[in-house]
């Protein structure tokens, strides 16, 4: 135990009280997990927390209760192991001790002679959900924020029983989804209704009076008035499901995420292996992974998303932010329409779209109306909210509607002259303090504002498509952007529930600059004569969310070609403009057909006679990223390497097991070979030196 002590552990105490429940002849024992803080600091289980739970179970069972139940403090059940202790683990033996400790304590609930219940009143993730799975029965509040076993996304496996208990409770297809698929899809969480439908909970109860309802239901189970039935698990399909899952992992990850494959092996054991043997294998897997570089990168990435994203480096004081009571959007195309819906939904203020003619305005409003109706149809929005949003969003062909807007954002064609003309028109209409935000993906915010009377109120506000899904917002400070403007931009970004990163006014900012350099190397290989399929598959060992050509299709070849041109003009020695990419953009041909490279693309290419191997393509692309990141840091585009990684994780979906990218470049030696030094100190996103 001493070897695992964490001086920084926020101890979640397990508090026991006797509860008299109507209809039972003796009290029940209720264990409440509570770290003494509000819901913003959820319950976790470190060594001291597990010891407290162990003692509480002893106390609860000593009173010969009618049943034992575990619940959490308001809004939170438990979100699992204390991740702050993970960097302190330096040996495999410590990993074994962590796994065994959790199993030993939780097993007391599974093996108890009296019925045990988990009253899942709030968020339950990782070890917290595993704690609930060890109980004989589970109630679930409809108000619980989320349920998940996210360990694979971090580079771990559920190590306290999840891989063995869950498939034998809900079946192998659903268990593989929760343990492997969901963590790898942007760490997807389950809503209470979904969890109940899968069979993770025995009953879904209303949040109001949840504890009372749970106690009443549990008493019914103990008396025999309530019968809990669970479907028989189909073991005939077990091997086939896992074979298909492994095939999908191979296609997508190509072996790059060891935790996903270890989880598959453990799920296979759960089919027939006695629980004790499966649990022992689970602990061994946990011990192997807990000292892996992928876990260190995953923990680093998790910390970026959970902490740094909420406290943006360099953001001015929020006290300087101005109120925003109306938003104007210049343009009514797809991006502008997505922005209109987002601003109306999150800010709850009037939003007005403008465009050159009424048909475009009508099309933009039609998109907003259709999306709202779609949400209502799926039961994700009530009719009252829908009516309010529809009333907030309007359109016009006359920019005079911006006269009383506090925040105007443009989403027009990516051309500097067009954007400068737009801002000259808007500035003549709005108040001197109105914020003017540009959604440009690559153009200079400083140049855009240069001829305005008040250039200090122009700021870059770069969203990523699809707007509703990708959480990153690059906030770009022009040379003359003032603190009040910047503070307002950050305040609005926070209201929009976006993760904001402060970026200086450099060509293409962060994500587009790096992806353009990356894709540029891939296309340079194609131009040299490398088969398209070879160049496209060269990055497979990284386990990226999509191959380069699928990414290019998502971005759009015309957009990618335009951004490449912008960066070539700024940095001609490093960014090329591929004639082959131009031909593809002009052809209108899709890059991909049914997940394969479109064979028609090959007919458009004019290539050289110096093909590269996949390994050479990969090395050149990674070398280019390392060089570009070092230059961006030297230029002060962002404050630190952590901001580069945060941008790639949140704006491009790059995976946790890479830590974004700089931890991977460090651990493969690429950073030192190309730039002469690491990006991060040893131990930050890697095992201690």
C-alpha positions in Angstrom: 0.0 0.0 0.0 2.8 2.5 0.9 4.3 2.2 -2.5 1.1 3.5 -4.1 0.6 6.5 -1.7 -0.3 9.6 -3.6 0.3 12.8 -1.5 -2.0 14.7 -3.9 -4.9 12.3 -3.7 -8.3 14.0 -3.1 -9.7 11.2 -0.9 -13.2 10.0 -1.6 -14.5 8.8 1.7 -17.1 6.0 2.0 -19.6 7.1 4.6 -21.9 4.4 6.2 -25.3 5.0 7.6 -28.2 2.7 8.6 -31.4 3.4 6.8 -34.8 2.1 7.9 -36.8 1.0 4.8 -40.5 0.4 5.0 -41.4 -3.2 4.6 -38.1 -4.6 5.9 -37.6 -6.0 9.4 -34.1 -4.6 9.7 -32.2 -1.6 8.4 -30.2 -1.4 5.2 -26.7 -0.1 5.1 -26.1 2.8 2.7 -22.5 3.7 1.7 -22.2 7.1 0.2 -19.0 8.1 -1.7 -18.1 11.7 -1.1 -14.8 13.5 -1.6 -16.2 16.6 0.2 -16.2 18.8 -2.9 -19.0 19.8 -5.3 -19.8 18.0 -8.5 -17.1 19.8 -10.4 -14.6 17.6 -8.5 -16.0 14.2 -9.0 -15.4 11.2 -6.8 -12.3 9.1 -7.7 -10.7 6.1 -6.1 -7.1 6.2 -5.2 -5.3 4.0 -2.6 -6.8 6.0 0.4 -10.3 6.0 -1.3 -10.2 2.2 -1.8 -9.1 1.8 1.8 -12.0 3.9 3.0 -14.5 1.9 0.9 -13.0 -1.4 2.2 -13.5 -0.2 5.8 -17.0 1.0 5.0 -18.0 -2.4 3.6 -16.7 -4.1 6.7 -18.8 -1.7 8.9 -21.8 -2.2 6.7 -21.7 -5.9 6.8 -21.0 -6.1 10.5 -24.5 -4.8 11.2 -26.2 -7.7 9.4 -28.2 -5.4 7.2 -31.2 -6.3 5.0 -29.0 -5.2 2.1 -26.0 -3.0 1.3 -26.2 -0.2 -1.2 -23.5 2.1 -2.6 -24.3 5.6 -4.0 -22.5 8.9 -4.6 -22.6 12.5 -3.7 -25.1 14.7 -5.6 -24.7 14.4 -9.4 -21.7 12.0 -9.2 -21.5 8.3 -8.5 -17.8 7.7 -9.1 -15.6 8.4 -12.2 -13.0 5.7 -11.5 -9.4 5.5 -10.5 -7.5 8.6 -9.4 -5.6 9.5 -12.6 -3.4 12.0 -10.8 -1.6 9.0 -9.3 -0.8 7.3 -12.6 2.3 9.4 -13.4 3.7 8.3 -10.0 3.5 4.6 -11.1 7.0 3.7 -12.2 7.0 -0.1 -12.2 4.9 -3.0 -13.4 4.7 -4.3 -9.8 2.9 -1.1 -8.7 0.5 -1.7 -11.6 -0.2 -5.2 -10.3 -0.8 -3.8 -6.8 -3.3 -1.3 -8.2 -5.2 -3.9 -10.1 -5.3 -6.4 -7.2 -6.3 -3.8 -4.7 -9.4 -2.7 -6.7 -10.4 -6.3 -7.3 -10.0 -7.3 -3.7 -12.2 -4.4 -2.4 -14.9 -4.7 -5.1 -15.1 -8.5 -4.8 -16.5 -8.0 -1.3 -19.7 -6.6 -2.8 -19.9 -9.3 -5.4 -19.3 -12.1 -2.9 -21.4 -10.6 -0.1 -24.0 -13.0 1.6 -26.6 -10.2 1.6 -27.9 -8.5 -1.5 -25.8 -5.6 -2.7 -27.0 -2.7 -4.8 -25.5 0.2 -6.7 -27.7 3.3 -6.7 -26.0 5.1 -9.6 -27.2 8.6 -9.0 -24.8 10.4 -11.3 -21.8 10.1 -13.6 -20.2 6.6 -13.5 -17.1 6.0 -15.5 -14.2 3.5 -15.5 -13.6 2.0 -12.0 -16.8 3.7 -10.8 -18.9 1.8 -13.3 -16.9 -1.4 -12.5 -17.8 -0.9 -8.8 -21.5 -0.8 -9.8 -21.0 -3.9 -11.9 -19.7 -5.9 -8.9 -23.0 -5.2 -7.0 -25.8 -7.7 -7.5 -28.3 -5.1 -8.7 -28.2 -1.6 -10.1 -30.6 1.3 -10.2 -29.8 4.3 -12.4 -30.9 7.9 -12.3 -32.3 9.4 -15.5 -30.3 12.5 -14.6 -26.9 10.8 -14.6 -24.5 12.8 -16.8 -22.8 9.9 -18.5 -21.7 6.3 -18.1 -18.6 4.8 -19.8 -15.6 2.5 -19.6 -13.1 4.9 -21.3 -9.9 3.2 -20.4 -8.9 2.1 -23.9 -8.9 5.7 -25.1 -6.2 6.4 -22.5 -4.1 3.4 -23.3 -5.4 1.1 -20.5 -8.1 -1.6 -20.1 -10.9 -1.8 -17.5 -8.8 -3.3 -14.8 -11.2 -3.9 -11.9 -13.6 -6.4 -13.5 -15.2 -4.6 -16.4 -13.9 -6.8 -19.2 -15.2 -10.0 -17.4 -18.4 -8.8 -15.8 -19.9 -6.6 -18.6 -20.1 -9.1 -21.4 -21.6 -11.6 -19.1 -24.3 -9.1 -18.1 -25.2 -7.5 -21.5 -23.7 -9.8 -24.1 -20.5 -9.6 -26.1 -21.7 -7.2 -29.0 -22.8 -4.5 -26.5 -19.8 -5.0 -24.3 -17.4 -4.7 -27.2 -19.1 -1.5 -28.1 -18.8 0.0 -24.6 -15.3 -1.2 -23.9 -13.6 -0.8 -27.3 -15.7 1.0 -29.9 -17.0 3.9 -27.8 -13.7 4.9 -26.3 -12.2 5.0 -29.8 -15.0 7.2 -31.2 -14.1 10.5 -29.4 -14.6 8.7 -26.1 -18.4 8.4 -26.6 -20.4 8.2 -23.4 -23.7 6.4 -22.7 -26.8 8.4 -21.7 -28.8 6.8 -18.9 -31.5 5.6 -21.2 -29.0 3.9 -23.5 -27.3 2.2 -20.5 -30.6 0.9 -19.2 -31.6 -0.4 -22.6 -28.3 -2.3 -22.9 -29.0 -3.9 -19.5 -26.3 -2.2 -17.5 -28.9 -1.0 -15.0 -31.8 -3.1 -13.8 -34.2 -0.1 -13.6 -34.1 3.5 -14.7 -35.6 5.9 -12.2 -36.5 9.6 -12.2 -33.9 12.0 -10.8 -36.4 13.5 -8.3 -36.5 11.3 -5.2 -34.0 8.9 -6.8 -32.6 7.7 -3.4 -36.1 7.1 -2.0 -37.2 5.3 -5.2 -34.1 3.2 -5.2 -34.5 2.1 -1.6 -38.1 1.2 -2.2 -37.2 -0.8 -5.3 -34.4 -2.5 -3.5 -36.7 -3.5 -0.6 -39.0 -5.0 -3.2 -36.2 -7.1 -4.5 -35.2 -8.3 -1.0 -38.8 -9.1 -0.1 -39.3 -11.0 -3.4 -42.0 -8.6 -4.6 -39.7 -7.5 -7.5 -38.2 -10.0 -9.8 -35.2 -9.0 -11.8 -34.9 -10.9 -15.1 -31.9 -10.7 -17.4 -31.6 -12.1 -20.8 -29.6 -15.2 -21.4 -26.2 -14.5 -22.9 -25.7 -15.8 -26.4 -22.3 -17.5 -26.4 -22.6 -19.0 -29.9 -21.9 -15.6 -31.5 -19.1 -14.6 -29.1 -16.1 -15.7 -31.2 -17.6 -14.2 -34.4 -18.3 -10.8 -32.8 -14.7 -10.6 -31.6 -13.3 -11.8 -34.9 -15.2 -9.0 -36.7 -14.1 -6.5 -34.0 -10.5 -7.4 -34.5 -10.8 -7.0 -38.2 -12.2 -3.5 -37.7 -9.4 -2.6 -35.4 -6.8 -3.8 -37.9 -8.4 -1.8 -40.6 -8.6 1.4 -38.5 -5.7 1.2 -36.1 -3.2 -1.2 -37.7 -1.9 -2.3 -34.3 -1.2 1.2 -33.1 -3.3 1.1 -29.9 -2.1 -1.9 -27.7 -4.9 -1.3 -25.2 -7.6 -2.0 -27.7 -6.1 -5.4 -28.6 -5.5 -6.4 -25.0 -9.2 -5.5 -24.3 -10.2 -7.8 -27.1 -8.1 -10.7 -25.6 -9.7 -10.1 -22.2 -13.3 -10.1 -23.7 -12.4 -13.4 -25.4 -11.5 -14.9 -22.0 -14.8 -13.8 -20.5 -16.7 -16.3 -22.6 -15.9 -19.4 -20.5 -12.9 -18.6 -18.2 -13.8 -18.6 -14.5 -14.0 -15.1 -13.1 -10.9 -15.4 -10.9 -8.8 -16.4 -13.8 -10.2 -13.6 -16.1 -9.6 -11.1 -13.3 -6.0 -12.2 -12.9 -5.5 -11.8 -16.7 -7.1 -8.3 -16.4 -4.6 -7.3 -13.7 -1.7 -8.6 -15.8 -2.8 -6.5 -18.8 -3.3 -3.5 -16.6 0.3 -3.9 -15.2 1.7 -4.1 -18.7 -0.1 -1.1 -20.0 0.3 1.1 -17.0 4.0 1.6 -17.8 3.6 1.9 -21.5 4.4 5.1 -23.5 0.9 5.0 -25.0 -0.6 5.4 -21.5 1.7 8.3 -20.7 0.6 10.0 -23.9 -3.0 9.2 -23.2 -2.9 10.7 -19.7 -1.1 13.8 -21.1 -3.8 14.2 -23.7 -6.6 13.6 -21.2 -5.1 16.3 -19.0 -4.9 18.7 -21.9 -8.6 18.2 -22.7 -9.8 18.3 -19.2 -7.6 21.1 -17.8 -5.7 23.2 -20.3 -8.7 23.5 -22.6 -10.6 25.0 -19.8 -7.9 27.5 -18.8 -6.6 28.8 -22.2 -3.0 30.0 -22.0 -2.7 33.7 -22.7 -6.4 34.5 -22.4 -7.0 38.0 -20.9 -9.1 38.5 -17.8 -12.8 37.6 -18.3 -13.7 40.8 -16.5 -12.8 42.7 -19.7 -15.4 40.9 -21.8 -18.3 42.9 -23.1 -21.9 41.6 -23.1 -23.3 40.1 -26.3 -27.0 40.5 -26.7 -27.3 40.1 -30.5 -25.2 38.3 -33.1 -24.9 39.0 -36.8 -23.6 36.5 -39.4 -22.4 37.6 -42.8 -23.1 34.8 -45.2 -25.9 32.2 -45.3 -24.0 29.2 -46.6 -23.5 25.9 -44.8 -20.9 27.1 -42.4 -22.8 30.3 -41.7 -26.0 28.4 -41.1 -24.3 26.0 -38.7 -22.9 29.0 -36.8 -26.4 30.6 -36.7 -27.9 27.5 -35.0 -24.9 27.2 -32.6 -25.0 30.8 -31.5 -28.8 30.8 -31.0 -28.8 27.6 -29.1 -25.9 28.4 -26.8 -26.2 32.2 -26.3 -30.0 32.3 -26.4 -29.8 35.8 -28.1 -31.2 37.0 -31.5 -29.1 35.9 -34.5 -29.5 37.4 -37.9 -28.0 36.1 -41.2 -27.4 38.2 -44.3 -26.4 37.3 -47.8 -26.4 38.8 -51.3 -29.9 37.7 -52.3 -33.1 36.4 -50.7 -32.8 32.9 -52.1 -29.5 32.4 -50.3 -30.9 33.8 -47.1 -33.9 31.5 -47.4 -31.6 28.5 -48.0 -29.6 29.3 -44.8 -32.8 29.7 -42.7 -34.1 26.5 -44.2 -31.1 24.7 -43.0 -31.5 26.0 -39.5 -35.2 25.1 -39.5 -34.6 21.6 -40.8 -31.9 20.9 -38.2 -34.2 22.1 -35.4 -37.0 19.9 -36.7 -34.6 17.0 -36.9 -33.7 17.4 -33.2 -37.4 17.5 -32.2 -38.1 14.4 -34.3 -35.3 12.5 -32.5 -36.6 13.6 -29.1 -33.5 15.6 -28.4 -35.3 18.9 -28.2 -38.8 19.8 -26.9 -41.2 21.9 -29.0 -41.0 24.9 -26.7 -37.2 25.1 -27.1 -37.6 24.6 -30.8 -40.1 27.5 -31.1 -37.8 29.8 -29.1 -34.8 29.0 -31.4 -36.8 29.5 -34.5 -37.9 32.9 -33.3 -34.3 33.9 -32.4 -32.9 33.2 -35.9 -33.8 35.6 -38.8 -32.4 36.7 -42.1 -32.1 39.7 -44.3 -30.4 41.0 -47.5 -29.7 44.3 -45.8 -26.7 44.6 -43.5 -28.4 47.4 -41.6 -29.9 44.7 -39.4 -26.4 44.5 -37.7 -26.8 48.1 -36.3 -27.5 46.8 -32.8 -25.4 43.7 -32.9 -22.6 43.3 -30.4 -20.8 40.5 -32.2 -20.7 40.0 -36.0 -18.9 37.1 -37.6 -18.3 36.6 -41.3 -18.3 33.3 -43.1 -17.9 34.3 -46.7 -15.6 33.2 -49.5 -12.0 32.8 -48.5 -10.6 35.8 -50.4 -8.9 38.7 -48.6 -10.4 41.4 -50.9 -13.9 40.0 -50.4 -13.5 39.9 -46.6 -12.0 43.4 -46.4 -15.0 44.7 -48.4 -17.4 43.0 -46.1 -15.8 44.5 -43.0 -15.7 48.0 -44.5 -19.5 47.7 -45.1 -20.2 46.3 -41.6 -18.0 48.8 -39.8 -20.1 51.7 -41.2 -23.2 50.1 -39.6 -22.3 48.7 -36.2 -21.3 50.5 -33.0 -17.6 51.3 -32.3 -17.5 48.6 -29.7 -19.1 45.8 -31.6 -16.7 42.8 -32.1 -15.9 41.8 -35.7 -14.9 38.1 -35.9 -13.7 36.3 -39.0 -14.0 32.6 -39.5 -11.1 32.6 -42.0 -9.1 29.4 -42.1 -5.8 30.8 -43.4 -5.9 34.5 -44.2 -4.3 37.3 -42.1 -6.6 38.8 -39.5 -4.2 41.8 -39.3 -4.4 42.5 -43.0 -8.2 42.1 -42.9 -8.5 44.8 -40.3 -5.7 47.1 -41.6 -8.0 49.7 -43.4 -10.7 49.8 -40.7 -11.3 52.8 -38.4 -11.3 50.4 -35.4 -8.9 47.5 -36.3 -8.5 46.7 -32.6 -12.0 45.0 -32.5 -11.2 42.4 -35.2 -10.4 38.9 -34.0 -10.1 35.5 -35.7 -12.7 33.0 -34.7 -11.8 29.8 -36.5 -14.3 26.9 -36.2 -13.8 23.4 -37.6 -16.3 21.5 -39.6 -18.7 20.0 -38.6 -19.2 22.9 -36.2 -21.6 21.0 -33.9 -19.1 18.1 -33.4 -15.5 19.4 -33.3 -14.8 21.2 -30.1 -11.8 23.3 -31.1 -12.0 27.1 -31.6 -8.8 28.8 -32.7 -9.0 32.4 -31.4 -6.6 34.5 -33.4 -5.1 37.7 -32.1 -4.2 40.2 -34.8 -1.4 42.7 -34.3 -3.9 45.4 -33.2 -6.6 43.2 -31.5 -7.2 44.7 -28.0 -7.7 42.8 -24.7 -11.4 43.7 -24.5 -12.0 42.1 -27.9 -10.0 39.1 -27.1 -11.7 38.6 -23.7 -15.1 38.9 -25.4 -14.1 36.3 -27.9 -13.0 33.9 -25.2 -16.2 34.5 -23.2 -18.3 33.8 -26.3 -16.3 30.7 -27.1 -16.9 29.4 -23.6 -20.6 30.0 -23.9 -20.6 28.1 -27.2 -19.0 25.2 -25.2 -15.9 25.2 -27.3 -12.4 24.6 -26.2 -10.5 27.8 -27.1 -6.8 28.1 -27.9 -5.1 31.5 -28.4 -3.2 31.6 -31.7 -1.1 34.4 -33.1 -1.9 35.8 -36.6 0.3 33.4 -38.6 -0.7 31.8 -42.0 -3.3 29.1 -41.6 -2.8 29.3 -37.7 -2.2 25.8 -36.2 -4.4 22.9 -37.4 -4.6 23.8 -41.1 -0.9 24.7 -41.2 0.2 21.4 -39.8 -2.3 19.3 -41.8 -1.4 21.1 -45.0 2.3 20.4 -44.4 1.5 16.8 -43.6 -0.7 16.3 -46.7 1.8 18.2 -48.8 4.4 15.5 -48.1 2.0 12.8 -49.0 1.1 14.4 -52.3 4.7 15.2 -53.0 5.3 11.4 -52.8 2.5 10.8 -55.2 3.8 13.5 -57.6 7.2 11.7 -57.5 5.6 8.5 -58.6 4.6 6.7 -55.4 1.5 4.7 -56.0 -1.5 6.5 -54.5 -2.5 3.5 -52.4 1.1 3.2 -50.9 1.2 6.9 -50.0 -2.2 6.8 -48.5 -1.5 3.8 -46.3 1.9 5.1 -45.2 0.6 6.6 -42.0 -1.3 3.5 -40.9 1.1 2.6 -38.0 0.2 5.9 -36.3 -3.5 4.8 -35.9 -4.8 8.2 -37.1 -8.6 8.6 -37.3 -8.5 8.6 -41.1 -6.1 8.1 -43.9 -4.7 11.2 -45.7 -6.9 11.0 -48.8 -10.1 10.5 -46.7 -9.0 13.6 -44.7 -8.5 15.4 -48.0 -12.0 14.5 -49.1 -13.4 15.7 -45.9 -11.6 19.1 -46.2 -12.4 19.3 -49.9 -9.7 19.3 -52.6 -10.5 22.9 -53.6 -10.2 24.2 -50.1 -7.0 22.2 -49.5 -5.5 23.5 -52.7 -6.4 27.1 -51.8 -4.8 26.8 -48.3 -1.7 25.2 -49.8 -1.5 28.2 -52.1 -1.7 30.6 -49.1 1.0 28.8 -47.2 3.2 28.5 -50.3 3.1 32.2 -50.7 4.2 32.6 -47.1 6.7 29.8 -46.9 7.7 28.8 -50.5 10.6 26.6 -49.3 8.4 24.3 -47.2 4.9 24.3 -48.7 4.4 23.2 -52.3 1.3 23.5 -54.5 0.7 20.2 -56.3 -0.5 20.3 -59.9 -2.0 16.9 -59.3 -4.1 18.3 -56.4 -5.1 21.2 -58.6 -6.3 18.8 -61.3 -8.3 16.8 -58.8 -9.8 20.0 -57.3 -10.8 21.2 -60.8 -12.2 17.8 -61.9 -14.8 17.7 -59.1 -14.1 14.0 -58.7 -14.4 12.5 -55.2 -11.2 11.3 -53.6 -12.9 8.2 -52.2 -15.5 5.8 -53.4 -16.9 3.3 -50.8 -13.9 3.9 -48.5 -11.4 3.2 -51.3 -9.4 5.6 -53.4 -11.4 6.6 -56.5 -9.8 4.8 -59.5 -10.7 7.8 -61.7 -8.2 9.9 -59.7 -5.3 7.9 -61.1 -6.2 9.0 -64.6 -5.8 12.6 -63.7 -2.3 12.3 -62.3 1.0 13.2 -64.0 3.8 11.7 -61.9 7.6 11.2 -61.9 9.6 8.1 -61.8 11.0 8.2 -58.3 8.6 6.3 -56.1 9.0 6.1 -52.4 8.3 3.3 -50.0 5.6 3.6 -47.4 8.3 3.9 -44.7 10.0 6.8 -46.6 6.7 8.6 -47.0 5.9 8.3 -43.3 9.4 9.4 -42.3 9.2 12.5 -44.5 5.8 13.4 -43.3 6.8 13.1 -39.6 10.0 15.0 -40.2 8.0 17.8 -41.8 5.6 17.9 -38.8 8.5 18.1 -36.4 10.2 20.9 -38.3 7.0 22.9 -38.7 6.0 22.6 -35.0 9.5 23.8 -34.0 9.2 26.8 -36.3 5.7 27.6 -35.0 6.9 27.5 -31.4 9.9 29.7 -32.3 7.5 32.1 -34.0 5.2 32.2 -31.0 2.2 31.0 -32.9 1.1 29.3 -29.7 2.5 29.5 -26.1 3.7 25.9 -25.8 3.8 22.4 -27.4 0.8 21.5 -25.3 -1.3 23.9 -27.4 -0.2 22.3 -30.6 -1.3 18.9 -29.3 -4.6 20.3 -28.0 -5.4 21.7 -31.4 -4.7 18.5 -33.2 -6.7 16.4 -30.7 -9.7 18.7 -30.6 -9.6 20.1 -34.2 -8.4 17.1 -36.2 -9.4 14.2 -34.0 -5.8 13.0 -33.6 -5.7 10.2 -31.0 -4.8 10.2 -27.3 -2.3 7.4 -27.8 -0.2 9.8 -29.8 -0.7 12.6 -27.2 -1.7 14.8 -30.1 1.7 14.5 -31.9 4.6 16.0 -30.0 4.9 13.1 -27.5 5.0 10.7 -30.4 7.7 12.7 -32.2 9.7 12.7 -28.9 9.4 9.0 -28.2 10.3 8.0 -31.8 13.4 10.2 -31.7 12.0 12.3 -34.6 12.0 15.5 -32.7 15.7 15.3 -31.7 16.8 14.1 -35.1 15.1 16.9 -37.0 15.2 19.8 -34.5 18.0 18.9 -32.1 15.9 18.6 -29.0 12.6 17.2 -27.6 9.4 19.1 -27.5 8.5 18.0 -23.9 10.7 17.2 -20.9 11.1 13.5 -20.1 8.2 12.3 -17.9 5.7 14.9 -19.1 4.1 12.6 -21.7 6.4 9.6 -21.3 7.7 7.3 -18.6 10.1 9.1 -16.2 13.7 9.0 -17.4 
